[in-house]
């Protein structure tokens, strides 16, 4: 399963994931920025613009990030995304997504996964 497939199949879980990333563990920690930094194809300008989304009513830096990830890494397995969440210490979000890992497996773009980090 990919992030896009998760968004289509269970929007509630997708929205909770984004909300948890937006809120972070505390007010100082911006986990969406830390997550974005793990992906080479997300340009610095995009990473810097993520926090601007908080200034927009209803804006979500995490949804913007996920949209970029879906574009840059369309076949990125959810299992790899979960691994990256664990790397930044967001085990709570990783646990939320674990039931979806391995579901409806999509072909993996090995080159995309190698270019991540």
DABEL-V834870 format. One record per pair of residues at least 24 apart in sequence whose C-alpha atoms are under 10 Angstrom apart, sorted by the first residue. I is the first residue (numbers start at 1). J is the second residue. D is the distance in whole Angstrom. If there is no record, write none. Layout:
((I & J & D) (I & J & D))
This chain:
((1 & 75 & 9) (1 & 76 & 8) (1 & 77 & 6) (1 & 78 & 6) (1 & 79 & 8) (1 & 100 & 7) (1 & 101 & 6) (1 & 102 & 6) (1 & 103 & 5) (1 & 104 & 5) (1 & 105 & 5) (1 & 106 & 6) (1 & 107 & 9) (1 & 108 & 10) (2 & 70 & 8) (2 & 73 & 9) (2 & 74 & 8) (2 & 75 & 6) (2 & 76 & 6) (2 & 77 & 5) (2 & 78 & 5) (2 & 79 & 8) (2 & 80 & 9) (2 & 81 & 9) (2 & 100 & 9) (2 & 101 & 9) (2 & 102 & 9) (2 & 103 & 9) (2 & 104 & 9) (2 & 105 & 8) (2 & 106 & 7) (2 & 107 & 10) (2 & 108 & 9) (3 & 66 & 8) (3 & 67 & 9) (3 & 69 & 8) (3 & 70 & 7) (3 & 73 & 9) (3 & 74 & 8) (3 & 75 & 9) (3 & 76 & 8) (3 & 77 & 8) (3 & 78 & 6) (3 & 79 & 10) (3 & 81 & 8) (3 & 100 & 10) (4 & 66 & 9) (4 & 67 & 9) (4 & 69 & 9) (4 & 70 & 6) (4 & 71 & 9) (4 & 74 & 8) (4 & 75 & 9) (4 & 76 & 9) (4 & 77 & 10) (4 & 78 & 9) (5 & 70 & 10) (5 & 75 & 10) (5 & 77 & 10) (5 & 78 & 9) (5 & 100 & 10) (5 & 103 & 10) (5 & 104 & 8) (5 & 105 & 10) (5 & 106 & 9) (6 & 78 & 8) (6 & 97 & 9) (6 & 100 & 8) (6 & 101 & 10) (6 & 103 & 10) (6 & 104 & 10) (7 & 66 & 10) (9 & 100 & 10) (10 & 100 & 10) (13 & 93 & 10) (13 & 96 & 8) (13 & 97 & 8) (13 & 100 & 10) (14 & 63 & 9) (14 & 66 & 10) (14 & 96 & 10) (14 & 97 & 9) (15 & 60 & 10) (15 & 62 & 10) (15 & 63 & 8) (16 & 93 & 9) (16 & 96 & 9) (17 & 62 & 8) (17 & 63 & 9) (17 & 92 & 9) (17 & 93 & 6) (17 & 94 & 9) (17 & 96 & 8) (17 & 97 & 8) (18 & 60 & 7) (18 & 61 & 8) (18 & 62 & 5) (18 & 63 & 6) (18 & 64 & 9) (18 & 65 & 9) (18 & 66 & 8) (18 & 93 & 9) (19 & 60 & 8) (19 & 61 & 9) (19 & 62 & 8) (19 & 63 & 9) (20 & 62 & 9) (20 & 90 & 9) (20 & 92 & 9) (20 & 93 & 7) (21 & 60 & 9) (21 & 61 & 8) (21 & 62 & 6) (21 & 63 & 9) (21 & 85 & 10) (21 & 90 & 8) (21 & 93 & 8) (22 & 50 & 10) (22 & 51 & 9) (22 & 53 & 10) (22 & 54 & 8) (22 & 59 & 10) (22 & 60 & 7) (22 & 61 & 6) (22 & 62 & 6) (22 & 63 & 9) (23 & 60 & 10) (23 & 61 & 10) (23 & 62 & 10) (24 & 90 & 9) (25 & 89 & 9) (25 & 90 & 8) (30 & 61 & 10) (30 & 62 & 10) (31 & 61 & 10) (31 & 62 & 9) (31 & 85 & 9) (31 & 88 & 7) (31 & 89 & 9) (31 & 90 & 8) (32 & 60 & 10) (32 & 61 & 7) (32 & 62 & 6) (32 & 63 & 9) (32 & 64 & 10) (32 & 65 & 7) (32 & 66 & 9) (32 & 85 & 10) (32 & 88 & 10) (33 & 61 & 9) (33 & 62 & 9) (33 & 65 & 9) (34 & 84 & 10) (34 & 85 & 9) (34 & 87 & 10) (34 & 88 & 7) (34 & 89 & 10) (35 & 62 & 9) (35 & 65 & 9) (35 & 66 & 10) (35 & 81 & 9) (35 & 84 & 7) (35 & 85 & 7) (35 & 87 & 9) (35 & 88 & 7) (35 & 90 & 10) (36 & 62 & 9) (36 & 65 & 7) (36 & 66 & 9) (36 & 68 & 9) (36 & 69 & 9) (36 & 84 & 10) (37 & 116 & 10) (37 & 117 & 9) (38 & 84 & 7) (38 & 85 & 10) (38 & 87 & 9) (38 & 88 & 9) (38 & 116 & 7) (38 & 117 & 6) (39 & 69 & 8) (39 & 72 & 9) (39 & 73 & 9) (39 & 84 & 9) (39 & 112 & 10) (39 & 113 & 9) (39 & 115 & 8) (39 & 116 & 5) (39 & 117 & 6) (40 & 72 & 10) (40 & 112 & 10) (40 & 114 & 10) (40 & 115 & 7) (40 & 116 & 5) (40 & 117 & 6) (41 & 68 & 9) (41 & 69 & 8) (41 & 71 & 10) (41 & 72 & 6) (41 & 73 & 8) (41 & 112 & 9) (41 & 115 & 8) (41 & 116 & 7) (41 & 117 & 9) (42 & 68 & 7) (42 & 69 & 7) (42 & 71 & 10) (42 & 72 & 8) (42 & 73 & 10) (42 & 116 & 9) (43 & 68 & 10) (72 & 112 & 8) (72 & 116 & 10) (73 & 108 & 10) (73 & 109 & 8) (73 & 111 & 10) (73 & 112 & 6) (73 & 113 & 8) (73 & 115 & 10) (73 & 116 & 9) (74 & 106 & 10) (74 & 108 & 9) (74 & 109 & 8) (74 & 112 & 9) (75 & 105 & 10) (75 & 106 & 7) (75 & 107 & 7) (75 & 108 & 5) (75 & 109 & 6) (75 & 110 & 9) (75 & 112 & 8) (75 & 113 & 9) (76 & 106 & 9) (76 & 107 & 9) (76 & 108 & 6) (76 & 109 & 7) (76 & 110 & 9) (76 & 112 & 7) (76 & 113 & 7) (76 & 116 & 10) (77 & 101 & 8) (77 & 102 & 8) (77 & 105 & 8) (77 & 106 & 7) (77 & 107 & 8) (77 & 108 & 7) (77 & 109 & 9) (77 & 113 & 9) (78 & 102 & 8) (78 & 103 & 9) (78 & 105 & 9) (78 & 106 & 10) (79 & 103 & 10) (80 & 113 & 8) (80 & 116 & 10) (84 & 116 & 10) (84 & 117 & 10))
